[in-house]
Amino acid sequence: MRNPGRTSATWTKYSTGRRSRQRASRLAAFVALILAAATGIAAAVVLFELRMPARLGPALSGAEIDDVAVADLCVYVQKCSHLGAPDLPARRVQSLLARGTSRGRNAATSTTSPSRASLAREAHQMVLSENGGEWESAFHQSRIERIACVLAMAAGDRPESYRVTLLDTTQTNAVSTADGRIYITRGLVTTSTDDEIAMVLAHEMHHIRSGHWYSWWSPDAEDAGGAGWEDARPDPVSEAARALADLGVDALSGEATTSYAQEFEADARGVLLASMCGYDGRQMYNVLTRLPSMPVTSHPSVAHRIAGVAKVLDAMGDPGWISSHDPVKVAVRSVETAMRRGAMYRPGVSGEAPGLPDVARVCQETLDWLDATESEMIGFRWLGAGRALSGRGRVLGRAVVITSSLSVVDVAVDTGFVHATAGKPGVVCGRTWLIRRRGVWEPVAAQVLPGKRFAAPEWLTFKDELRGVVAPGPKDVECDALRTAQMWRDTAVSDFAGHLAVYALEAIGWARFLGSRHAELRAWSVRCETHSPTLATVAFSSGLTIDGLPISSNSTRLTLVLEDGQWKVAQVNLD
């Protein structure tokens, strides 16, 4: 028989424990509810704080920004940075400008007559058939569209006004048609820097924008494809062109009627547009000397075109013109000035824009790392270097927004050492906001951009295409060749002895330097061609990072031969 006293005590203990657990559960639920409510309130407060001031939007769209709007802009930029949304102000401005942009057209959806649409399709098919068809490369397509988008924005056009197609041919050439299509060959894309690509795109864009190719549509001049484009509201590039024309650059006078004059004008406007977006206008010289011979009936000689470009670049060096029409160069110079001041900076003394010293500090830290890396490279005679490889300004700017009164410029450090043909090796350190008052550009705010940001974001966006490119299975010539190319790439940054074993001849010595660092060599747009049972080539675009920072990019072409049943690298070509 059970003891009643013991049963009662047990039940009381159990009942008390259950009530305690229920109270604890209810308390936890209440605390969770309070925390959720507090989180929601905090999120609402943050979202409210991140709203762009209502009066700032209309002010940024005006011809000139007043002092009140400038103050609101500075507060808003700094507030977004402190709240962990540093990219939000630029995105809001881009969205605001996109809604107000009426100039340009979407070539894919513009209203055209059936005859003109038919001519466009014929032109497209003809270009493809004569140049090996379309080349599919997601990496390079993204790279080119990134550059084209910035150029279109600066010129006042909608980015969708242009459609870029890559052609599968080794020729180095680019053409455009009146319906907004721009064609660039694989040979030009894979051997050109971002600066050179920008020159080519800007040149072809001006042909389209100005209606130089209206004969594609109709011999009737009033049906010109670009007739109405130049009548839209003035853009900063057109204003800058008129200022250069006043300085004696005849190619920018807007009076081009002959094919020769149109080429000179497209060269001049191309250099101007690309330079105002932060690209090196001097690279137009390389572009002109690499393009194939053009008919003398339509194109002036390369020597005359180079002379015309030189005249434009010389005029663009005028200090007064720079301060009035080149916000990217103004931004870069302001950061370089802040870097020289360094530790001597005192708030309220130097008059620098808020945040500018912080951007300068990040740039200087990157440059210090670069100097140390370069010294080590020289010690290993990397790529045969026995002296400094740099010796030039490494702070560069890239336009994010350019209008007649407001510009947003990303400031980066060029971390490359060689001719870069798969995107500019560089690290974005900060962003500078400039306004134009009384005809002069001046920085008003700056912000450090967190995280790892490359000047060529495709490096981080696209996966390495040589990693795991050969799936397990039956072997064939192409698989074996790709496997050797992958081994060459992998051992180049980690295993010097293994790298030597891949070669049939003599190895280059970079692996000895890279073996002691955290290095990674990425590959994109891999292309394998088998020429015979004992000869093959593997080509790809590659980017090299050291300690997580980019230092070089190129187009690599490996020539492989079969030796004793194994594929060996007989020759390496780096473009």
Secondary structure, DSSP 8 states (H G I E B T S, - for coil): ---HHHHHHHHHHHHHHHHHHHHHHHHHHHHHHHHHHHHHHHHHHHHHHTS--TTHHHHHTSSS--HHHHHHHHHHHHHHHHTT-TTHHHHHHHHHHHHH--SS--TTT----HHHHHHHHHHHHHHHHHTTSB---HHHHHHHHHHHHHHHHHHT--GGG-EEEEE--SS--EEE-TTSEEEEEHHHHTT--HHHHHHHHHHHHHHHHTTTTGGGT-S-GGG-TTTTGGGSS--HHHHHHHHHHHTT-GGGSS---SHHHHHHHHHHHHHHHHHHTT--GGGHHHHHHHS----TTTS--HHHHHHHHHHHHHHHT-HHHHHHH-HHHHHHHHHHHHHHHGGG--TTTS---TTHHHHHHHHHHHHHHHHHHHHHHHHHTGGG--S-S--S--EEEEEEEE-SSEEEEEEEEE---S--SSS--EEEEEEEEEEEETTEEEEEEEEE--S--BSSTHHHHS--TTTT-S-SS---HHHHHHHHHHHHHHHHTT-HHHHHHHBSS---SHHHHHTTS-EEEEEEEEEEEEEETTEEEEEEEEEEEETTEEEEEEEEEEEEEEETTEEEEEEEEE-
